[in-house]
Amino acid sequence: MNNMSVLAGNCRRTLRSPGIDSTAQASFYKAYASQERFEGRCTLVTYWKEAGNRRDLTELSYVIYFNHEGVKEERFRRISLPARQSLPPLLGLGCVSLSYAETAALLQDVCGANTCLAAEAIDRAELFNRLCPLGCGPRAAANIYLAALRRSDRSLLYDMSGSARKADLGDRSEYLLRPGKYDSFDCLQSGIRAGGMVGGNAAFSAYAVFSSPEEEIIRTEFRVVLSKHQGRYYVEEFFATGEEKLDETHPDNPLNYPVYCSVYRMKRKEPVRKWLEGEPDYFLTGEIKGSYCYKELKGQLSSRQDFNVSNRISAEFILTPEELIVFAKNSIDLARAEKAAVTHVQAHLKRQTRSFLPIRELFGAVFKNCE
């Protein structure tokens, strides 16, 4: 089962639990969602009544992402009085109450049609306004739109569109199912260049740098025009104005930057691998011919700001059959990553070299040694 169907599957299992009415709407009690929709994610907490039980509720909660990741965290529990009197839950952020129909509609944006909750017609604009707080200027709104583009967050792309752009996009349900041009691309960088007011609207030149499925680095220039309505900015125009391929030596290539690097010879590989796999902040991100790449990621970056994928990375590790390579954009992050390695697996490592080199040369050397 893929991530996008986990939420729907667990919802079905919950509704089949003993005591819960077989009709979802009859069992529904309350739901709350965090106001993080601009960031492409949402904490959703739902409560369900149990037939013949006026004391207990079933709580089903998730952290959901409006992209290919879908459901990242889930929790199921039963709560009783007086705990149920403490609703709404402490989400750590502002939260809004959702009706049954709004809950179903939100789940359908994550799961598509693959949800057990039948969604009635709702006011999508009103739901969007409650999940996305006011206080967003035109430049930030344009960056949020670019962030939705790089995540393939099609429901946010539609809901942030003004009337003119919605007319071009067509029916919302059909648009959500339609493949997007950049769905199979990885966005490495995006941002806003110059801009100003034009005829009462805000207009910006923007850009995004993508890695294509063919591993070409492509920079696309965009024009973004936003109108303001009831305190919010909506995208009325969004189109590409130019495109350029960036080779590996191009100064604007986001993958062309220098790193501080240390190489360790391993006495034993398995303890080092277990340490990397066991660190909660380290993520396996790729494999290169028997060598494994791990990244230590920083916290989420705001969608309101320009984006550079390398700014999310604190340090990286490449585990080859014989060596552990540790590297980072700045020396402080490298020193911290090395300290972690020495603290946990010092007995299995011996440092050989330390250098400062372009990252493309580092990966070129790894590829060559793996041949």
Secondary structure, 3 states (H helix, E strand, C coil): CCHHHHHHHHHHHHHCCCCCCCCHHHHEEEEEEECCHHHCEEEEEEEEEECCEEEEEEEEEEEEECCCCEEEEEEEEEEECCHHHHCCCCCCCCEEEECHHHHHHHHHHHHCCCCCCCCCCCCHHHHHHHHCCCCCCHHHHHHHHHHHHHHCCHHHHHHCECHHHHHHHCCHHHHHHCCCCCCCCEEEEEEEEEEEEECCEEEEEEEEEEECCCCCEEEEEEEEEEEEECCEEEEEEEEEEEEEECCCCCCCCCCCCEEEEEEEEECCHHHHHHHHHHCCCEEEEEEECCEEEEEEECCCCCCCCCEEHHHHEEEEEEECCCEEEEEECCHHHHHHHHHHHHHHHHHHEEEEEEEEEEHHHHHHHHHHHHC
